[in-house]
Every structure is written in C-alpha cells, then in structure tokens.
Amino acid sequence: MAKKRPKQLAILDEDLCTGCEACITVCPVDCIDKISDPAHPGYAMGLCTIDMNRCIGCKLCAQVCPWDCITMVPTDEVLSNDKVAVLVE
C-alpha cells in the first residue's frame, strides 16, 4: 500500500538557508538533513535539504525557521511543478 501524500509539503529556499539546523531538531520524521555533497554549491555554508518523500506536512520546520526559508506548499501545486515533482516519487 502506497503512502498517502500529505496536503502540503515543506519547500526550502536554499538561497535563504543558513544551515542553523533549527528545522532538523524539530522534524518528527527526520526528513531534513544537512547537505553532505561537497559538489553542491551550498555545501561550504552548510545548507539543509528536505526529503519530500518523507515529509508529512506537519509545519514544525516552517514554524521554527528563524530565516523564514521554509514554506508549506499544497502538494498538488508541488506536483504540478516539473522541476520539483521529480523529487516527489
């Protein structure tokens, strides 16, 4: 049986993320990690990344982010964006 998609998903704006890890500490399903790929442009600064396949749409990360770089977006809207939809399988 496939996992039911949440009504909304957390989208992180990498341009605003400082890697403070506030979101990581509150995520109940551990779907947020620090980028560990040295080839990624934001690696040196320590950006966070969200695994949208594990996100349950609880909003906790968006509520605690001191930089307002996490936005809750309706899942249908996320899936309609071709660039982001490939991240949600």
N, CA, C and O atoms as a GROMACS GRO file, in nm:
protein
  356
    1MET      N    1   0.083  -0.117   0.000
    1MET     CA    2   0.000   0.000   0.000
    1MET      C    3   0.088   0.124   0.000
    1MET      O    4   0.182   0.134   0.079
    2ALA      N    5   0.059   0.218  -0.087
    2ALA     CA    6   0.138   0.339  -0.101
    2ALA      C    7   0.106   0.438   0.011
    2ALA      O    8  -0.006   0.443   0.063
    3LYS      N    9   0.207   0.514   0.047
    3LYS     CA   10   0.189   0.617   0.149
    3LYS      C   11   0.097   0.726   0.096
    3LYS      O   12   0.110   0.770  -0.018
    4LYS      N   13   0.004   0.768   0.178
    4LYS     CA   14  -0.085   0.877   0.141
    4LYS      C   15  -0.008   1.009   0.149
    4LYS      O   16   0.061   1.035   0.247
    5ARG      N   17  -0.019   1.088   0.045
    5ARG     CA   18   0.052   1.216   0.041
    5ARG      C   19  -0.011   1.316   0.138
    5ARG      O   20  -0.133   1.321   0.151
    6PRO      N   21   0.073   1.396   0.206
    6PRO     CA   22   0.017   1.500   0.292
    6PRO      C   23  -0.046   1.610   0.208
    6PRO      O   24  -0.019   1.620   0.088
    7LYS      N   25  -0.129   1.692   0.269
    7LYS     CA   26  -0.196   1.801   0.196
    7LYS      C   27  -0.097   1.908   0.153
    7LYS      O   28  -0.121   1.980   0.056
    8GLN      N   29   0.015   1.918   0.225
    8GLN     CA   30   0.115   2.018   0.191
    8GLN      C   31   0.254   1.961   0.219
    8GLN      O   32   0.270   1.868   0.298
    9LEU      N   33   0.353   2.020   0.153
    9LEU     CA   34   0.491   1.976   0.171
    9LEU      C   35   0.578   2.097   0.204
    9LEU      O   36   0.547   2.210   0.165
   10ALA      N   37   0.686   2.072   0.276
   10ALA     CA   38   0.780   2.178   0.310
   10ALA      C   39   0.877   2.200   0.195
   10ALA      O   40   0.941   2.107   0.147
   11ILE      N   41   0.886   2.326   0.151
   11ILE     CA   42   0.981   2.363   0.045
   11ILE      C   43   1.082   2.459   0.106
   11ILE      O   44   1.044   2.560   0.166
   12LEU      N   45   1.209   2.429   0.090
   12LEU     CA   46   1.316   2.510   0.148
   12LEU      C   47   1.381   2.596   0.041
   12LEU      O   48   1.418   2.545  -0.065
   13ASP      N   49   1.394   2.724   0.067
   13ASP     CA   50   1.462   2.816  -0.024
   13ASP      C   51   1.611   2.815   0.012
   13ASP      O   52   1.652   2.873   0.112
   14GLU      N   53   1.690   2.748  -0.070
   14GLU     CA   54   1.833   2.733  -0.041
   14GLU      C   55   1.907   2.866  -0.041
   14GLU      O   56   2.013   2.878   0.020
   15ASP      N   57   1.853   2.966  -0.109
   15ASP     CA   58   1.918   3.096  -0.112
   15ASP      C   59   1.911   3.166   0.024
   15ASP      O   60   1.994   3.252   0.053
   16LEU      N   61   1.812   3.131   0.105
   16LEU     CA   62   1.795   3.194   0.236
   16LEU      C   63   1.849   3.111   0.352
   16LEU      O   64   1.876   3.164   0.459
   17CYS      N   65   1.865   2.980   0.331
   17CYS     CA   66   1.906   2.889   0.438
   17CYS      C   67   2.048   2.918   0.485
   17CYS      O   68   2.139   2.936   0.405
   18THR      N   69   2.065   2.923   0.618
   18THR     CA   70   2.197   2.945   0.677
   18THR      C   71   2.254   2.818   0.738
   18THR      O   72   2.368   2.817   0.786
   19GLY      N   73   2.176   2.710   0.735
   19GLY     CA   74   2.223   2.584   0.792
   19GLY      C   75   2.222   2.583   0.944
   19GLY      O   76   2.302   2.512   1.005
   20CYS      N   77   2.134   2.661   1.005
   20CYS     CA   78   2.130   2.673   1.152
   20CYS      C   79   2.080   2.546   1.221
   20CYS      O   80   2.102   2.529   1.341
   21GLU      N   81   2.016   2.458   1.148
   21GLU     CA   82   1.967   2.327   1.196
   21GLU      C   83   1.846   2.334   1.287
   21GLU      O   84   1.811   2.232   1.348
   22ALA      N   85   1.780   2.448   1.299
   22ALA     CA   86   1.660   2.457   1.382
   22ALA      C   87   1.554   2.361   1.330
   22ALA      O   88   1.485   2.295   1.408
   23CYS      N   89   1.540   2.353   1.199
   23CYS     CA   90   1.440   2.265   1.139
   23CYS      C   91   1.472   2.118   1.162
   23CYS      O   92   1.382   2.037   1.183
   24ILE      N   93   1.599   2.084   1.160
   24ILE     CA   94   1.641   1.946   1.180
   24ILE      C   95   1.600   1.897   1.318
   24ILE      O   96   1.556   1.783   1.334
   25THR      N   97   1.616   1.982   1.418
   25THR     CA   98   1.590   1.941   1.555
   25THR      C   99   1.442   1.916   1.584
   25THR      O  100   1.410   1.840   1.674
   26VAL      N  101   1.351   1.980   1.507
   26VAL     CA  102   1.207   1.963   1.536
   26VAL      C  103   1.137   1.864   1.445
   26VAL      O  104   1.023   1.826   1.473
   27CYS      N  105   1.200   1.821   1.338
   27CYS     CA  106   1.133   1.733   1.242
   27CYS      C  107   1.104   1.596   1.305
   27CYS      O  108   1.196   1.526   1.344
   28PRO      N  109   0.975   1.558   1.314
   28PRO     CA  110   0.940   1.431   1.379
   28PRO      C  111   0.970   1.308   1.294
   28PRO      O  112   0.970   1.196   1.346
   29VAL      N  113   0.995   1.326   1.165
   29VAL     CA  114   1.022   1.211   1.078
   29VAL      C  115   1.162   1.212   1.019
   29VAL      O  116   1.193   1.134   0.929
   30ASP      N  117   1.247   1.300   1.069
   30ASP     CA  118   1.387   1.310   1.025
   30ASP      C  119   1.401   1.319   0.873
   30ASP      O  120   1.483   1.249   0.813
   31CYS      N  121   1.321   1.406   0.811
   31CYS     CA  122   1.331   1.421   0.666
   31CYS      C  123   1.418   1.540   0.625
   31CYS      O  124   1.429   1.572   0.506
   32ILE      N  125   1.480   1.606   0.722
   32ILE     CA  126   1.565   1.721   0.693
   32ILE      C  127   1.708   1.688   0.734
   32ILE      O  128   1.732   1.641   0.846
   33ASP      N  129   1.801   1.712   0.644
   33ASP     CA  130   1.942   1.685   0.669
   33ASP      C  131   2.026   1.801   0.620
   33ASP      O  132   1.979   1.886   0.543
   34LYS      N  133   2.150   1.804   0.666
   34LYS     CA  134   2.247   1.899   0.612
   34LYS      C  135   2.300   1.840   0.481
   34LYS      O  136   2.311   1.718   0.467
   35ILE      N  137   2.331   1.926   0.387
   35ILE     CA  138   2.386   1.880   0.260
   35ILE      C  139   2.526   1.825   0.285
   35ILE      O  140   2.610   1.890   0.346
   36SER      N  141   2.548   1.704   0.238
   36SER     CA  142   2.676   1.639   0.262
   36SER      C  143   2.754   1.615   0.132
   36SER      O  144   2.849   1.538   0.130
   37ASP      N  145   2.712   1.682   0.026
   37ASP     CA  146   2.777   1.665  -0.104
   37ASP      C  147   2.867   1.785  -0.131
   37ASP      O  148   2.817   1.894  -0.158
   38PRO      N  149   2.999   1.768  -0.125
   38PRO     CA  150   3.090   1.880  -0.149
   38PRO      C  151   3.074   1.943  -0.287
   38PRO      O  152   3.117   2.057  -0.308
   39ALA      N  153   3.013   1.872  -0.382
   39ALA     CA  154   2.993   1.927  -0.515
   39ALA      C  155   2.873   2.022  -0.521
   39ALA      O  156   2.858   2.096  -0.618
   40HIS      N  157   2.788   2.022  -0.416
   40HIS     CA  158   2.671   2.109  -0.414
   40HIS      C  159   2.716   2.253  -0.386
   40HIS      O  160   2.802   2.275  -0.301
   41PRO      N  161   2.659   2.351  -0.458
   41PRO     CA  162   2.702   2.491  -0.442
   41PRO      C  163   2.689   2.545  -0.300
   41PRO      O  164   2.766   2.633  -0.262
   42GLY      N  165   2.597   2.495  -0.220
   42GLY     CA  166   2.578   2.548  -0.086
   42GLY      C  167   2.650   2.469   0.022
   42GLY      O  168   2.628   2.494   0.141
   43TYR      N  169   2.734   2.374  -0.016
   43TYR     CA  170   2.798   2.285   0.081
   43TYR      C  171   2.882   2.360   0.183
   43TYR      O  172   2.875   2.331   0.303
   44ALA      N  173   2.961   2.457   0.140
   44ALA     CA  174   3.051   2.528   0.229
   44ALA      C  175   2.974   2.602   0.339
   44ALA      O  176   3.022   2.614   0.452
   45MET      N  177   2.855   2.652   0.305
   45MET     CA  178   2.777   2.726   0.402
   45MET      C  179   2.698   2.633   0.494
   45MET      O  180   2.658   2.674   0.603
   46GLY      N  181   2.675   2.510   0.453
   46GLY     CA  182   2.603   2.416   0.536
   46GLY      C  183   2.453   2.424   0.523
   46GLY      O  184   2.384   2.439   0.624
   47LEU      N  185   2.401   2.416   0.403
   47LEU     CA  186   2.257   2.423   0.380
   47LEU      C  187   2.186   2.297   0.426
   47LEU      O  188   2.246   2.190   0.437
   48CYS      N  189   2.058   2.312   0.452
   48CYS     CA  190   1.974   2.197   0.483
   48CYS      C  191   1.898   2.156   0.358
   48CYS      O  192   1.884   2.235   0.264
   49THR      N  193   1.849   2.034   0.357
   49THR     CA  194   1.770   1.984   0.246
   49THR      C  195   1.655   1.900   0.302
   49THR      O  196   1.669   1.836   0.406
   50ILE      N  197   1.543   1.901   0.231
   50ILE     CA  198   1.424   1.829   0.278
   50ILE      C  199   1.394   1.714   0.183
   50ILE      O  200   1.384   1.734   0.062
   51ASP      N  201   1.378   1.595   0.238
   51ASP     CA  202   1.337   1.478   0.160
   51ASP      C  203   1.184   1.479   0.155
   51ASP      O  204   1.118   1.439   0.251
   52MET      N  205   1.130   1.526   0.044
   52MET     CA  206   0.985   1.543   0.033
   52MET      C  207   0.910   1.411   0.031
   52MET      O  208   0.789   1.409   0.055
   53ASN      N  209   0.978   1.301   0.004
   53ASN     CA  210   0.911   1.171   0.009
   53ASN      C  211   0.883   1.129   0.153
   53ASN      O  212   0.793   1.049   0.178
   54ARG      N  213   0.960   1.183   0.247
   54ARG     CA  214   0.939   1.150   0.388
   54ARG      C  215   0.861   1.258   0.464
   54ARG      O  216   0.812   1.233   0.574
   55CYS      N  217   0.849   1.377   0.405
   55CYS     CA  218   0.780   1.489   0.470
   55CYS      C  219   0.633   1.454   0.494
   55CYS      O  220   0.565   1.400   0.406
   56ILE      N  221   0.585   1.485   0.615
   56ILE     CA  222   0.444   1.457   0.648
   56ILE      C  223   0.360   1.585   0.653
   56ILE      O  224   0.242   1.581   0.686
   57GLY      N  225   0.422   1.698   0.621
   57GLY     CA  226   0.347   1.824   0.616
   57GLY      C  227   0.305   1.878   0.751
   57GLY      O  228   0.201   1.943   0.761
   58CYS      N  229   0.383   1.854   0.855
   58CYS     CA  230   0.343   1.893   0.991
   58CYS      C  231   0.361   2.042   1.021
   58CYS      O  232   0.303   2.093   1.117
   59LYS      N  233   0.438   2.113   0.941
   59LYS     CA  234   0.463   2.258   0.953
   59LYS      C  235   0.562   2.297   1.062
   59LYS      O  236   0.595   2.415   1.073
   60LEU      N  237   0.612   2.204   1.140
   60LEU     CA  238   0.701   2.240   1.250
   60LEU      C  239   0.827   2.311   1.201
   60LEU      O  240   0.871   2.409   1.261
   61CYS      N  241   0.884   2.262   1.093
   61CYS     CA  242   1.007   2.322   1.042
   61CYS      C  243   0.985   2.466   0.999
   61CYS      O  244   1.067   2.553   1.027
   62ALA      N  245   0.874   2.491   0.932
   62ALA     CA  246   0.843   2.627   0.886
   62ALA      C  247   0.819   2.720   1.005
   62ALA      O  248   0.850   2.839   0.998
   63GLN      N  249   0.763   2.667   1.112
   63GLN     CA  250   0.734   2.749   1.230
   63GLN      C  251   0.860   2.788   1.305
   63GLN      O  252   0.864   2.897   1.363
   64VAL      N  253   0.962   2.703   1.307
   64VAL     CA  254   1.081   2.733   1.386
   64VAL      C  255   1.194   2.798   1.306
   64VAL      O  256   1.290   2.848   1.365
   65CYS      N  257   1.184   2.799   1.175
   65CYS     CA  258   1.292   2.855   1.093
   65CYS      C  259   1.307   3.005   1.121
   65CYS      O  260   1.215   3.082   1.092
   66PRO      N  261   1.422   3.047   1.176
   66PRO     CA  262   1.439   3.189   1.209
   66PRO      C  263   1.458   3.276   1.086
   66PRO      O  264   1.449   3.399   1.096
   67TRP      N  265   1.484   3.217   0.972
   67TRP     CA  266   1.510   3.292   0.849
   67TRP      C  267   1.393   3.286   0.752
   67TRP      O  268   1.402   3.338   0.641
   68ASP      N  269   1.283   3.221   0.791
   68ASP     CA  270   1.164   3.208   0.706
   68ASP      C  271   1.197   3.154   0.567
   68ASP      O  272   1.146   3.202   0.466
   69CYS      N  273   1.283   3.054   0.563
   69CYS     CA  274   1.320   2.999   0.432
   69CYS      C  275   1.244   2.871   0.400
   69CYS      O  276   1.266   2.812   0.294
   70ILE      N  277   1.155   2.826   0.490
   70ILE     CA  278   1.074   2.707   0.463
   70ILE      C  279   0.928   2.750   0.449
   70ILE      O  280   0.872   2.817   0.535
   71THR      N  281   0.870   2.710   0.337
   71THR     CA  282   0.732   2.744   0.308
   71THR      C  283   0.653   2.615   0.290
   71THR      O  284   0.701   2.520   0.228
   72MET      N  285   0.533   2.614   0.344
   72MET     CA  286   0.444   2.499   0.323
   72MET      C  287   0.364   2.526   0.196
   72MET      O  288   0.297   2.629   0.184
   73VAL      N  289   0.372   2.433   0.101
   73VAL     CA  290   0.308   2.448  -0.028
   73VAL      C  291   0.213   2.331  -0.050
   73VAL      O  292   0.249   2.217  -0.021
   74PRO      N  293   0.092   2.357  -0.100
   74PRO     CA  294  -0.001   2.247  -0.127
   74PRO      C  295   0.064   2.140  -0.216
   74PRO      O  296   0.131   2.173  -0.315
   75THR      N  297   0.045   2.015  -0.182
   75THR     CA  298   0.108   1.906  -0.255
   75THR      C  299   0.073   1.908  -0.403
   75THR      O  300   0.159   1.881  -0.487
   76ASP      N  301  -0.052   1.938  -0.437
   76ASP     CA  302  -0.091   1.945  -0.578
   76ASP      C  303  -0.009   2.048  -0.654
   76ASP      O  304   0.028   2.027  -0.769
   77GLU      N  305   0.019   2.160  -0.588
   77GLU     CA  306   0.099   2.265  -0.651
   77GLU      C  307   0.243   2.219  -0.670
   77GLU      O  308   0.305   2.248  -0.773
   78VAL      N  309   0.296   2.148  -0.572
   78VAL     CA  310   0.432   2.094  -0.582
   78VAL      C  311   0.441   1.996  -0.699
   78VAL      O  312   0.534   2.002  -0.779
   79LEU      N  313   0.343   1.906  -0.708
   79LEU     CA  314   0.345   1.804  -0.813
   79LEU      C  315   0.323   1.862  -0.952
   79LEU      O  316   0.362   1.800  -1.051
   80SER      N  317   0.262   1.980  -0.961
   80SER     CA  318   0.240   2.041  -1.092
   80SER      C  319   0.364   2.113  -1.143
   80SER      O  320   0.370   2.150  -1.260
   81ASN      N  321   0.464   2.134  -1.056
   81ASN     CA  322   0.589   2.197  -1.096
   81ASN      C  323   0.686   2.088  -1.140
   81ASN      O  324   0.731   2.008  -1.057
   82ASP      N  325   0.718   2.083  -1.267
   82ASP     CA  326   0.802   1.975  -1.321
   82ASP      C  327   0.938   1.965  -1.253
   82ASP      O  328   0.989   1.855  -1.234
   83LYS      N  329   0.998   2.078  -1.217
   83LYS     CA  330   1.130   2.076  -1.154
   83LYS      C  331   1.126   2.011  -1.016
   83LYS      O  332   1.218   1.939  -0.978
   84VAL      N  333   1.020   2.035  -0.943
   84VAL     CA  334   1.009   1.983  -0.806
   84VAL      C  335   0.943   1.846  -0.804
   84VAL      O  336   0.975   1.764  -0.718
   85ALA      N  337   0.851   1.821  -0.895
   85ALA     CA  338   0.776   1.695  -0.896
   85ALA      C  339   0.867   1.573  -0.905
   85ALA      O  340   0.833   1.467  -0.852
   86VAL      N  341   0.981   1.586  -0.971
   86VAL     CA  342   1.074   1.472  -0.981
   86VAL      C  343   1.133   1.434  -0.847
   86VAL      O  344   1.181   1.322  -0.830
   87LEU      N  345   1.130   1.526  -0.749
   87LEU     CA  346   1.181   1.497  -0.617
   87LEU      C  347   1.079   1.422  -0.531
   87LEU      O  348   1.113   1.366  -0.426
   88VAL      N  349   0.954   1.421  -0.576
   88VAL     CA  350   0.848   1.354  -0.502
   88VAL      C  351   0.802   1.234  -0.585
   88VAL      O  352   0.728   1.249  -0.682
   89GLU      N  353   0.847   1.118  -0.547
   89GLU     CA  354   0.811   1.000  -0.625
   89GLU      C  355   0.721   0.908  -0.546
   89GLU      O  356   0.681   0.803  -0.597
   0.00000   0.00000   0.00000
